[in-house]
Amino acid sequence: MKLLHVDAGIPGESSVSRQLSAALVARLRQGRPGLAVSQRRVRWLHA
């Protein structure tokens, strides 16, 4: 099974959405030993 983890929270470790998605991916990995995770980080550009 494959999972695409798109990380689009605010920069830094204080982002709740980044923490939540990381916890979800960790939980999925525990239940699925063969899980292949590809992570992409979306960076916001300020004009």
N, C-alpha and C positions, 0 to 999 in steps of 0.2 A: 504494500500500500504506500502511496506517496501523498505528502502533504506540502502545500505551498503556504508558508507563513509570511504574510505581508505585514510588516511592522511600520505603522504610520503614525505613531504617537509623537508627542512633543519631544524634543531632544533631551537626553539625560535620563538618569535612573529614577527621577521623581515622577515619571509618566505612569499614571495608573493603568492606562491601556496597554502599555508595553509590559508592565508587571503581570497583568491579567492574561495577556496572550502567551507570555512565557510560561506561566503556570499551567495553562491549558495544554500547551505543546508538551510540557514535561509529563503531565498526566496521561496524555495520549501515548507517549513513548513507553510508559510503564505497562500499559495494557496491550501494546502491539510491538513486540521486540523487533520485528522486521521493518518498522516504519522508517521510510526515507523522508527526511525533512529538508526542504530547500527554503532558505530564508532570504527575503528581500527587504531592505530598508528604504522607505520613501523619505526623502529629505525635502523639507519645505524651504523654498527660496523666498526671501522677503524683498519686495521691490522698493 
